[in-house]
Amino acid sequence: MWRTYNESGALTYSFIDSLVAMHPYYIARAIGGLLFLLGALVASYNIAMTIRSPLPETSDDAGQDLPAQPALQAGE
């Protein structure tokens, strides 16, 4: 539409006519951009919550709550 000329060499469509014709595509582009932005915000929140999460507690007596030998032996 931007490069359509009439017989006299003037542009056939005005700039406003081309904007009106492209309006649905601009709406689709805006929705896609909002989805992209939403994904970036969710990823940022996920990273922030991962950084803020407490570290698992480590103690010197780790594993002492486990039995010394399994309750059943192989073949029992």
Secondary structure, DSSP 8 states (H G I E B T S, - for coil): -TT-B-TTSSBSS-HHHHHHHHHHHHHHHHHHHHHHHHHHHHHHHHHHHHHHS------TTTTTTS-SS-SS-TT-
